[in-house]
Amino acid sequence: LLRILRHLRHVPLVDVEMQALAKLFADEFNKMGPPKKVTFVEAGLIKCLERMSQPILAVEPFLKGKYVKHSNNFGFVSDEDRNTPQAFSHFSYCKSKGDLLICDIQGVDDMYTDPQIHSKSGTGFGKGNMGVEGMLKFFSTHRCNSICRLLNLPAHQPKQVDYGTVGYDQLRSGRLLSGQQMQLRPFDRHPE
């Protein structure tokens, strides 16, 4: 029970860190001149000193308006399928040179909150980090759009390499039996 409680105390910090990192990527995305600027609300932590367990909570400003979940961390894309959220996730992958992918995009208009980050290593960023498998799921449903082309983001697809039989744990973590890393790589450039 104590181990679970320690883990739960760590969760708000991870969420706030992901949101801050996503905001940095949003700033870089906006410098590229997309038609609509994006941002992530600033989140913070509070410690409830008057409660016996002194829980730590993540807090952020209330977003007024129609809240929409544009994507999740495992390939879901909203029926609205707006260009900006999808292009931002694609941009995050390219900007990080394939090390990270920011997904689970949701919020009001282009003011986002509560993202999930997948890392190539599959470590960090909480339990929602699906590693390479999450990246593959994103690209399996992502269709490059006019913003991807405007930003000259390369189309991506998984490397077509036969790794033989791979156990689920190796697939999930991105570690292969030979010690190589599975990678996503540019497949081609968008036509001009």
Residue frames as qw, qx, qy, qz and C-alpha x, y, z in Angstrom:
[[0.000, 0.885, 0.466, 0.000, 0.00, 0.00, 0.00],
 [0.304, -0.785, 0.103, 0.530, 2.82, 2.41, 0.82],
 [0.403, -0.101, 0.601, 0.683, 4.39, 1.73, -2.58],
 [0.175, 0.642, 0.656, 0.355, 1.09, 2.57, -4.30],
 [0.171, -0.924, -0.264, 0.220, 0.73, 5.76, -2.24],
 [0.394, -0.550, 0.320, 0.663, 4.29, 6.83, -3.13],
 [0.328, 0.214, 0.680, 0.620, 3.51, 6.22, -6.81],
 [0.043, 0.804, 0.573, 0.152, 0.28, 8.22, -6.60],
 [0.271, -0.844, -0.050, 0.459, 2.15, 11.14, -5.04],
 [0.391, -0.296, 0.515, 0.703, 4.50, 11.10, -8.07],
 [0.372, 0.532, 0.702, 0.294, 1.69, 11.14, -10.70],
 [0.106, 0.948, 0.258, -0.155, 0.77, 14.86, -10.44],
 [0.286, -0.713, 0.383, 0.513, 4.42, 15.86, -10.88],
 [0.430, 0.028, 0.755, 0.494, 4.74, 13.74, -14.05],
 [0.278, 0.743, 0.599, 0.112, 1.53, 15.27, -15.44],
 [0.051, -0.952, -0.023, 0.300, 2.77, 18.82, -14.81],
 [0.382, -0.492, 0.569, 0.537, 6.16, 18.02, -16.34],
 [0.434, 0.313, 0.747, 0.394, 4.53, 16.58, -19.48],
 [0.181, 0.891, 0.415, -0.022, 2.36, 19.65, -19.83],
 [0.194, -0.859, 0.215, 0.421, 5.37, 21.98, -19.47],
 [0.416, -0.234, 0.698, 0.533, 7.36, 20.02, -22.06],
 [0.366, 0.575, 0.691, 0.240, 4.38, 20.02, -24.44],
 [0.044, 0.953, 0.180, -0.240, 4.17, 23.80, -24.01],
 [0.295, -0.625, 0.476, 0.543, 7.82, 24.15, -25.10],
 [0.381, 0.136, 0.791, 0.459, 7.08, 22.07, -28.20],
 [0.224, 0.809, 0.543, -0.019, 3.99, 24.21, -28.85],
 [0.099, -0.872, 0.112, 0.466, 6.17, 27.34, -28.78],
 [0.301, -0.337, 0.694, 0.561, 8.48, 25.78, -31.38],
 [0.338, 0.470, 0.787, 0.214, 5.48, 24.68, -33.48],
 [0.123, 0.904, 0.335, -0.237, 4.12, 28.24, -33.44],
 [0.211, -0.685, 0.372, 0.590, 7.48, 29.62, -34.67],
 [0.376, 0.047, 0.793, 0.478, 6.96, 27.55, -37.85],
 [0.244, 0.196, -0.172, -0.934, 3.97, 29.72, -38.78],
 [0.059, 0.335, 0.932, 0.121, 1.00, 27.33, -38.73],
 [0.171, -0.524, -0.427, -0.717, -2.42, 28.87, -39.54],
 [0.603, -0.704, -0.145, -0.345, -3.51, 28.43, -35.91],
 [0.120, 0.537, -0.676, 0.490, -1.24, 28.82, -32.92],
 [0.785, -0.363, -0.494, -0.091, -1.43, 26.21, -30.16],
 [0.018, -0.559, 0.582, -0.590, -0.56, 26.30, -26.50],
 [0.606, -0.300, -0.727, 0.116, -0.87, 24.22, -23.36],
 [0.412, -0.835, -0.050, -0.362, -2.26, 25.70, -20.18],
 [0.215, 0.495, -0.676, 0.502, 0.23, 26.13, -17.37],
 [0.800, -0.429, -0.397, -0.138, -0.28, 23.59, -14.63],
 [0.000, 0.619, -0.571, 0.539, 1.08, 23.65, -11.12],
 [0.592, -0.181, -0.767, 0.170, 1.20, 21.62, -7.94],
 [0.378, -0.614, 0.233, -0.653, -0.32, 22.25, -4.55],
 [0.404, 0.001, -0.862, 0.306, 0.26, 20.30, -1.37],
 [0.549, -0.615, -0.284, -0.490, -2.71, 20.01, 0.98],
 [0.228, 0.363, -0.678, 0.596, -0.95, 20.59, 4.28],
 [0.495, -0.251, 0.371, -0.745, -4.12, 20.42, 6.35],
 [0.926, 0.006, -0.204, -0.317, -4.88, 16.83, 5.34],
 [0.770, -0.499, 0.397, 0.022, -3.26, 13.98, 7.22],
 [0.850, 0.125, 0.371, 0.351, -1.66, 12.40, 4.12],
 [0.071, -0.738, 0.201, 0.640, -0.75, 15.84, 2.71],
 [0.710, 0.396, 0.528, 0.246, -1.64, 14.88, -0.89],
 [0.136, -0.419, 0.346, 0.828, -0.06, 16.68, -3.81],
 [0.525, 0.622, 0.569, -0.121, -2.49, 17.76, -6.51],
 [0.314, 0.089, 0.443, 0.835, -2.02, 19.06, -10.03],
 [0.185, 0.755, 0.453, -0.438, -4.02, 22.21, -10.76],
 [0.286, 0.105, 0.461, 0.834, -4.62, 24.31, -13.86],
 [0.288, 0.220, 0.086, -0.928, -6.93, 27.10, -14.98],
 [0.553, 0.427, 0.671, -0.247, -10.46, 26.19, -16.06],
 [0.108, -0.048, 0.618, 0.777, -10.91, 26.07, -19.84],
 [0.434, 0.477, 0.425, -0.635, -14.16, 27.73, -20.83],
 [0.476, 0.450, -0.428, -0.623, -15.81, 26.52, -24.00],
 [0.955, 0.127, -0.064, -0.261, -16.42, 23.25, -25.85],
 [0.401, -0.568, 0.716, 0.058, -13.89, 20.69, -24.61],
 [0.868, 0.398, -0.180, -0.235, -12.82, 18.26, -27.34],
 [0.662, -0.401, 0.599, 0.205, -10.58, 15.19, -27.20],
 [0.504, 0.683, -0.353, -0.394, -8.79, 15.20, -30.57],
 [0.692, 0.325, -0.644, 0.021, -6.68, 12.08, -30.03],
 [0.799, -0.574, 0.140, -0.109, -5.58, 9.63, -27.38],
 [0.229, -0.704, 0.661, 0.120, -2.34, 7.80, -26.67],
 [0.519, -0.076, 0.843, 0.123, -3.15, 4.72, -28.75],
 [0.197, 0.084, 0.736, 0.642, -4.15, 5.87, -32.23],
 [0.140, 0.723, 0.664, -0.130, -7.66, 7.26, -31.70],
 [0.111, 0.025, 0.197, 0.974, -8.50, 10.32, -33.80],
 [0.301, 0.445, 0.498, -0.681, -11.71, 12.31, -33.19],
 [0.465, 0.583, 0.645, 0.170, -14.42, 12.31, -35.85],
 [0.103, 0.956, 0.050, -0.269, -13.75, 16.05, -36.12],
 [0.826, 0.094, 0.248, 0.498, -10.23, 15.14, -37.26],
 [0.078, 0.988, -0.037, -0.126, -8.90, 18.70, -37.17],
 [0.729, 0.553, -0.215, 0.341, -5.60, 19.38, -38.88],
 [0.018, -0.805, 0.395, -0.443, -3.85, 21.38, -36.16],
 [0.714, -0.514, 0.422, -0.220, -3.83, 18.78, -33.34],
 [0.963, 0.151, 0.182, 0.132, -2.66, 16.02, -35.69],
 [0.555, 0.705, -0.182, 0.402, 0.03, 18.19, -37.24],
 [0.283, -0.797, 0.407, -0.346, 1.26, 19.22, -33.76],
 [0.877, -0.298, 0.375, -0.038, 1.72, 15.57, -32.74],
 [0.851, 0.430, 0.084, 0.289, 3.53, 14.85, -36.02],
 [0.211, 0.856, -0.253, 0.398, 5.71, 17.96, -35.48],
 [0.573, -0.694, 0.388, -0.201, 6.65, 16.83, -31.95],
 [0.945, -0.021, 0.282, 0.163, 7.98, 13.55, -33.32],
 [0.666, 0.613, 0.020, 0.424, 10.03, 15.29, -36.03],
 [0.058, -0.891, 0.242, -0.379, 11.32, 18.07, -33.75],
 [0.670, -0.586, 0.440, -0.123, 12.53, 15.49, -31.20],
 [0.286, 0.528, -0.767, -0.227, 14.23, 13.49, -33.99],
 [0.730, -0.042, -0.627, -0.269, 11.95, 10.56, -33.24],
 [0.234, 0.123, -0.791, 0.552, 12.65, 10.42, -29.51],
 [0.182, 0.303, 0.637, -0.685, 9.23, 11.72, -28.38],
 [0.132, -0.370, -0.636, -0.664, 5.69, 12.02, -29.65],
 [0.189, 0.128, 0.490, -0.841, 3.14, 14.25, -27.89],
 [0.289, -0.282, -0.765, -0.502, -0.37, 12.88, -28.24],
 [0.242, -0.573, -0.736, 0.268, -3.64, 12.64, -26.32],
 [0.090, 0.096, 0.064, 0.989, -4.39, 16.15, -27.54],
 [0.204, -0.670, -0.709, -0.079, -7.47, 17.69, -25.92],
 [0.198, -0.312, -0.274, 0.888, -8.81, 21.01, -24.80],
 [0.271, 0.809, 0.422, -0.305, -10.79, 24.02, -25.94],
 [0.451, 0.873, -0.145, -0.116, -10.03, 25.35, -29.44],
 [0.759, 0.416, -0.372, 0.335, -6.22, 25.20, -29.64],
 [0.243, -0.634, 0.533, -0.506, -5.63, 25.62, -25.89],
 [0.795, 0.017, -0.601, -0.083, -4.64, 22.10, -24.88],
 [0.460, -0.585, 0.505, -0.437, -4.26, 20.27, -21.60],
 [0.786, -0.227, 0.537, -0.205, -3.36, 16.85, -20.17],
 [0.639, 0.549, -0.483, -0.237, -1.17, 15.51, -23.00],
 [0.912, -0.257, 0.301, 0.107, 0.58, 12.15, -23.03],
 [0.227, 0.780, -0.550, -0.195, 4.13, 11.75, -24.25],
 [0.992, 0.055, 0.074, 0.086, 5.50, 8.57, -25.80],
 [0.131, -0.803, 0.547, 0.200, 9.27, 8.14, -25.67],
 [0.685, 0.440, -0.559, -0.155, 11.31, 5.92, -27.96],
 [0.162, 0.331, -0.856, 0.362, 12.85, 4.31, -24.89],
 [0.595, -0.415, -0.634, -0.268, 9.44, 3.65, -23.35],
 [0.498, -0.333, -0.550, 0.582, 10.60, 5.16, -20.07],
 [0.062, -0.174, -0.203, 0.962, 9.40, 8.22, -18.18],
 [0.324, -0.054, -0.283, -0.901, 6.17, 10.15, -18.75],
 [0.598, -0.055, 0.459, -0.655, 3.93, 7.89, -16.64],
 [0.549, 0.078, 0.830, -0.061, 1.94, 4.76, -17.35],
 [0.606, 0.688, 0.264, -0.300, 0.40, 6.21, -20.53],
 [0.111, 0.710, -0.592, -0.366, 3.80, 6.17, -22.28],
 [0.934, 0.185, 0.274, -0.133, 3.34, 3.34, -24.77],
 [0.484, -0.455, 0.565, 0.489, 6.82, 3.83, -26.20],
 [0.003, 0.229, -0.703, -0.674, 7.43, 2.79, -29.80],
 [0.085, 0.401, 0.907, 0.101, 4.13, 0.90, -29.88],
 [0.084, 0.768, 0.426, -0.470, 2.26, 4.15, -29.13],
 [0.013, 0.573, -0.369, -0.732, 4.23, 5.96, -31.84],
 [0.059, 0.023, 0.887, 0.457, 3.36, 3.22, -34.33],
 [0.102, 0.606, 0.775, -0.145, -0.32, 3.49, -33.36],
 [0.080, 0.736, 0.092, -0.665, -0.25, 7.25, -33.91],
 [0.073, 0.453, -0.575, -0.678, 1.28, 6.92, -37.36],
 [0.151, 0.204, 0.944, 0.210, -1.10, 4.08, -38.26],
 [0.125, 0.745, 0.644, -0.117, -4.05, 6.51, -38.02],
 [0.092, -0.706, 0.052, 0.701, -2.33, 9.81, -38.87],
 [0.584, 0.583, 0.430, 0.366, -2.96, 11.18, -42.33],
 [0.346, -0.210, 0.056, 0.913, -0.68, 14.05, -43.21],
 [0.177, 0.835, 0.513, -0.093, -2.70, 17.17, -43.84],
 [0.363, 0.836, 0.092, 0.401, -2.23, 20.66, -45.24],
 [0.342, -0.899, 0.254, -0.100, -0.43, 21.83, -42.08],
 [0.830, -0.272, 0.395, 0.286, 1.99, 18.89, -42.18],
 [0.669, 0.485, 0.298, 0.478, 2.76, 19.87, -45.78],
 [0.040, 0.960, 0.002, 0.277, 3.03, 23.59, -44.93],
 [0.507, -0.776, 0.376, -0.009, 5.56, 22.76, -42.21],
 [0.559, 0.565, -0.601, -0.079, 7.33, 20.37, -44.60],
 [0.607, -0.382, 0.646, -0.261, 7.01, 17.48, -42.14],
 [0.248, 0.286, -0.867, -0.325, 8.16, 14.22, -43.71],
 [0.862, -0.136, -0.200, -0.445, 5.63, 11.42, -44.08],
 [0.181, -0.465, 0.832, -0.244, 6.47, 8.54, -41.74],
 [0.917, -0.068, -0.216, -0.328, 5.87, 4.87, -41.65],
 [0.759, -0.511, 0.403, 0.027, 7.48, 2.07, -39.66],
 [0.060, 0.582, -0.764, -0.272, 10.74, 0.69, -40.91],
 [0.926, 0.144, -0.100, -0.335, 9.95, -2.44, -42.89],
 [0.197, 0.510, -0.824, 0.150, 12.39, -4.84, -41.27],
 [0.866, -0.229, -0.389, -0.214, 11.68, -8.44, -40.27],
 [0.170, -0.637, 0.614, -0.433, 12.85, -8.86, -36.69],
 [0.392, 0.010, -0.919, 0.047, 11.68, -12.46, -36.45],
 [0.545, -0.599, -0.576, -0.110, 9.65, -13.53, -33.45],
 [0.113, 0.372, -0.372, 0.843, 9.60, -10.83, -30.80],
 [0.277, -0.435, -0.792, 0.328, 8.04, -11.16, -27.37],
 [0.106, -0.864, -0.427, -0.246, 5.37, -8.70, -26.26],
 [0.487, -0.783, -0.065, 0.382, 7.63, -7.14, -23.61],
 [0.498, -0.181, 0.362, 0.767, 10.37, -6.50, -26.17],
 [0.177, 0.566, 0.549, 0.589, 7.84, -5.06, -28.65],
 [0.266, -0.889, -0.372, -0.033, 6.26, -2.83, -26.01],
 [0.489, -0.736, 0.078, 0.462, 9.60, -1.49, -24.78],
 [0.453, 0.857, -0.212, -0.123, 11.12, -1.17, -28.25],
 [0.263, -0.599, 0.751, 0.087, 13.94, -3.56, -27.28],
 [0.845, 0.311, -0.319, -0.296, 14.51, -6.36, -29.74],
 [0.966, -0.230, 0.076, 0.094, 16.08, -9.74, -29.16],
 [0.760, 0.341, -0.054, 0.551, 19.27, -8.64, -30.93],
 [0.429, -0.509, -0.215, 0.715, 19.51, -5.51, -28.77],
 [0.164, 0.241, 0.357, 0.888, 18.60, -3.21, -31.67],
 [0.210, 0.407, 0.428, -0.779, 15.97, -0.52, -31.31],
 [0.333, 0.608, 0.673, 0.256, 12.86, -0.45, -33.46],
 [0.130, -0.364, 0.018, 0.922, 12.66, 2.90, -35.16],
 [0.439, 0.790, 0.420, -0.081, 10.30, 5.02, -37.14],
 [0.399, -0.291, 0.332, 0.803, 12.01, 6.86, -39.95],
 [0.377, 0.557, -0.088, -0.735, 11.13, 9.26, -42.72],
 [0.703, 0.288, 0.642, 0.103, 9.59, 7.37, -45.61],
 [0.435, 0.431, 0.392, 0.687, 9.52, 10.19, -48.10],
 [0.050, -0.241, -0.147, 0.958, 9.08, 13.94, -48.37],
 [0.409, 0.665, 0.513, -0.359, 5.78, 15.55, -49.22],
 [0.499, 0.427, 0.453, 0.603, 5.52, 16.44, -52.89],
 [0.130, -0.252, -0.060, 0.957, 5.96, 20.16, -53.53]]
